[in-house]
Amino acid sequence: MAKITAPNKGYNGISAGVKFTNGQAYCSDTWVNKWFAEHGYIVEEDNNGSVPVDAEEQPGSDGSGNTDRNEDPEIKPKGRKGK
């Protein structure tokens, strides 16, 4: 699990499928963490495997590395109709 800090400390939103609150997020996907590090974010790896309480609802924070953008059951992918 890594703590990610955005360049904009007040950022609230989703970047690369990871939810940021007040410029901070948590993610266990090593590829996504590398992307953030390469794009000016501060990535602090936590090697003890703990998950902060407020990070449990964020994509990729369950240890599965899943950052699927369609995790919300109300969001349906658009496809071809009639087939």
C-alpha positions as CSV (number, residue, x, y, z in Angstrom):
1,M,0.0,0.0,0.0
2,A,1.3,3.4,-0.9
3,K,0.3,6.9,0.2
4,I,0.1,9.2,-2.8
5,T,0.3,13.0,-2.4
6,A,-0.8,15.1,-5.3
7,P,1.1,18.2,-6.4
8,N,-2.1,20.2,-5.6
9,K,-2.6,19.6,-1.9
10,G,-6.3,20.5,-2.1
11,Y,-7.2,18.2,-4.9
12,N,-10.4,16.2,-4.6
13,G,-11.2,13.9,-7.4
14,I,-10.2,10.8,-9.3
15,S,-6.9,10.5,-11.2
16,A,-5.8,7.2,-12.9
17,G,-8.8,5.5,-11.2
18,V,-7.6,6.5,-7.7
19,K,-9.8,8.7,-5.5
20,F,-8.0,11.7,-3.9
21,T,-9.2,13.6,-0.9
22,N,-7.4,16.8,0.1
23,G,-4.5,15.9,-2.2
24,Q,-4.0,12.4,-0.7
25,A,-4.9,8.9,-1.8
26,Y,-3.9,5.3,-1.1
27,C,-3.2,2.6,-3.8
28,S,-1.7,-0.9,-3.9
29,D,-1.3,-1.1,-7.7
30,T,2.5,-0.9,-8.3
31,W,2.1,0.2,-11.9
32,V,-0.3,3.0,-11.0
33,N,2.0,4.1,-8.2
34,K,4.9,4.2,-10.6
35,W,2.9,6.3,-13.0
36,F,2.1,8.8,-10.2
37,A,5.8,9.0,-9.2
38,E,6.7,9.7,-12.8
39,H,4.2,12.5,-13.0
40,G,5.2,14.6,-10.0
41,Y,3.2,13.0,-7.2
42,I,4.9,11.9,-4.0
43,V,4.5,8.1,-3.5
44,E,5.4,6.8,0.0
45,E,5.4,3.0,0.1
46,D,4.1,1.3,3.2
47,N,5.7,-2.1,3.4
48,N,3.8,-3.3,6.5
49,G,0.6,-4.0,4.6
50,S,-1.7,-1.9,6.7
51,V,-4.6,-0.1,5.1
52,P,-5.7,3.3,6.6
53,V,-9.3,3.2,7.6
54,D,-10.3,6.0,5.1
55,A,-8.6,4.2,2.2
56,E,-10.7,1.0,2.4
57,E,-13.3,2.4,0.0
58,Q,-10.8,3.5,-2.7
59,P,-10.1,1.6,-5.9
60,G,-7.0,-0.6,-5.6
61,S,-6.8,-0.3,-1.8
62,D,-8.0,-3.8,-1.1
63,G,-4.7,-5.4,-2.0
64,S,-6.0,-6.9,-5.2
65,G,-4.6,-4.2,-7.4
66,N,-8.0,-3.7,-9.0
67,T,-8.4,-0.2,-10.3
68,D,-11.3,-1.0,-12.5
69,R,-13.2,2.2,-13.4
70,N,-16.5,0.4,-13.4
71,E,-16.6,-0.7,-9.8
72,D,-19.9,1.2,-9.2
73,P,-22.7,-1.2,-9.9
74,E,-24.8,1.7,-11.3
75,I,-22.2,2.3,-14.0
76,K,-22.8,0.1,-17.1
77,P,-20.3,-0.1,-19.9
78,K,-21.6,1.1,-23.2
79,G,-21.8,-1.5,-25.9
80,R,-23.5,-2.3,-29.1
81,K,-27.2,-2.3,-28.9
82,G,-29.3,-5.2,-30.3
83,K,-26.4,-7.7,-30.4
